[in-house]
Amino acid sequence: GILLNWTKGFKASDCEGQDVVSLLREAITRRQAVELNVVAIVNDTVGTMMSCGYEDPRCEIGLIVASTLSGLSAGTGTNACYMEELRNVAGVPGDSGRMCINMEWGAFGDDGSLAMLSTRFDASVDQASINP
């Protein structure tokens, strides 16, 4: 997976435009701290659902909820993912099986289409955000 750009306050030098799996594998080899194989790149929301699904296979939703209080970030924002029947996913061939749908709603309404629903709380969050 090629890292296009950092978001949410994360930063590491010389990673953008690079294959982060290769970088991680190289770092693990240099440290000789643990033997593992990187098999997937997932975000926090999908990782949350997968880890809960390990404990309870009925888990169908991953949800990240973080808040910003007085300009202090307490997390990476909000997002959700859920499991969907493949037959309901447009553009994907086949109709058997299931797929994780990652909502990535961080930019939802950035085009101004939801401005009429915005409250003073939304304005406060945007003001404190590094990516309003």
VEXROKE-947547 format. One record per residue (C-alpha): x, y, z; residue in one letter. Coordinates in pm, 1 decimal. Example, Ala and Ser with C-alpha at 12.3 -4.5 7.8 and 13.67 -1.06 7.14 Angstrom:
1230.0 -450.0 780.0 a
1367.0 -106.0 714.0 s
This chain:
0.0 0.0 0.0 g
137.8 335.6 -107.6 i
91.3 615.0 147.1 l
-40.7 914.2 -44.5 l
-41.6 1160.5 244.4 n
-64.7 1165.5 622.0 w
-385.4 1281.3 788.3 t
-519.9 1323.2 1141.1 k
-194.2 1456.9 1280.5 g
19.4 1152.9 1198.9 f
363.6 1228.8 1062.8 k
677.7 1032.9 981.0 a
949.0 1152.9 746.6 s
1009.9 1001.6 403.9 d
698.6 779.2 406.1 c
466.6 959.5 164.6 e
475.7 796.4 -177.7 g
631.4 482.9 -28.1 q
501.8 128.2 17.1 d
428.4 128.9 390.9 v
414.9 -250.6 412.3 v
770.8 -271.4 279.7 s
880.7 1.3 521.5 l
719.4 -181.5 813.6 l
873.9 -514.7 714.4 r
1218.5 -352.4 685.6 e
1182.0 -186.5 1027.4 a
1074.6 -513.6 1190.1 i
1372.4 -692.9 1035.5 t
1613.7 -421.9 1158.4 r
1476.0 -436.8 1512.0 r
1468.6 -816.9 1520.4 q
1207.4 -769.1 1789.9 a
935.2 -994.9 1662.9 v
871.2 -1239.3 1382.7 e
555.4 -1156.6 1192.1 l
418.6 -1121.6 842.3 n
218.9 -814.0 740.5 v
-77.8 -947.6 541.8 v
-319.2 -653.9 532.8 a
-346.2 -280.5 575.2 i
-662.2 -172.8 755.2 v
-768.2 149.0 917.7 n
-874.4 187.7 1280.0 d
-1242.7 130.7 1205.5 t
-1196.9 -196.4 1017.7 v
-941.4 -307.7 1276.5 g
-1194.5 -239.6 1551.1 t
-1458.2 -452.9 1380.5 m
-1209.4 -732.4 1311.2 m
-1081.8 -741.9 1668.7 s
-1436.2 -748.7 1807.3 c
-1527.4 -1015.7 1552.3 g
-1246.9 -1229.2 1688.7 y
-1427.2 -1234.7 2023.7 e
-1780.7 -1245.8 1881.3 d
-1828.1 -1359.1 1518.3 p
-2168.2 -1185.5 1514.9 r
-1995.9 -844.7 1518.4 c
-2120.9 -653.1 1212.4 e
-2015.5 -292.4 1280.7 i
-1692.6 -111.5 1359.9 g
-1729.1 236.1 1506.8 l
-1469.0 494.0 1603.8 i
-1591.4 789.2 1809.6 v
-1346.8 1049.9 1933.9 a
-1402.8 1398.8 2059.8 s
-1220.3 1726.4 2062.7 t
-1250.5 1929.2 2380.8 l
-1103.9 2276.8 2420.1 s
-880.2 2218.7 2120.9 g
-726.7 1902.4 2265.3 l
-763.8 1608.0 2032.5 s
-876.4 1292.0 2208.9 a
-858.6 1071.9 1901.7 g
-857.8 1055.5 1524.7 t
-1219.0 1152.6 1454.9 g
-1519.7 938.3 1380.4 t
-1585.1 669.8 1123.0 n
-1779.7 347.7 1077.6 a
-1771.9 28.1 877.0 c
-2016.2 -258.2 844.8 y
-2055.0 -596.4 678.5 m
-2277.8 -601.0 369.9 e
-2413.5 -883.3 156.9 e
-2217.8 -884.5 -170.9 l
-2537.4 -890.3 -377.5 r
-2609.4 -539.8 -241.2 n
-2272.0 -392.2 -341.5 v
-2287.7 -223.0 -682.0 a
-1991.0 -270.7 -911.3 g
-1868.5 -590.9 -748.7 v
-1921.0 -911.1 -947.4 p
-2099.7 -1203.0 -786.2 g
-2376.5 -1217.7 -533.5 d
-2257.4 -1461.7 -271.4 s
-2045.3 -1368.0 24.2 g
-1999.8 -1049.8 221.5 r
-1784.2 -738.7 208.2 m
-1671.5 -483.7 463.0 c
-1797.5 -137.5 366.4 i
-1577.6 136.5 512.5 n
-1783.1 456.5 533.1 m
-1491.4 706.1 552.1 e
-1736.0 982.1 633.0 w
-1468.8 1233.1 734.0 g
-1533.7 1455.1 430.1 a
-1910.1 1401.2 435.7 f
-2068.6 1734.8 346.8 g
-1741.6 1912.5 268.1 d
-1899.0 2033.0 -55.9 d
-2146.1 2244.2 143.6 g
-2444.4 2020.1 70.6 s
-2514.5 1974.8 443.6 l
-2450.1 2334.9 554.1 a
-2815.5 2385.3 647.6 m
-2778.9 2110.0 910.2 l
-2459.0 2245.0 1064.8 s
-2476.3 2353.5 1429.1 t
-2249.4 2555.6 1655.6 r
-2110.9 2222.4 1777.5 f
-2003.9 2132.9 1423.0 d
-1836.6 2473.6 1391.2 a
-1654.8 2417.3 1721.2 s
-1525.0 2076.5 1610.2 v
-1416.7 2218.0 1272.5 d
-1235.7 2506.1 1440.1 q
-1034.0 2267.9 1659.1 a
-965.2 2015.6 1381.3 s
-647.7 1992.5 1175.8 i
-871.9 1878.2 887.6 n
-1201.3 2071.0 925.6 p
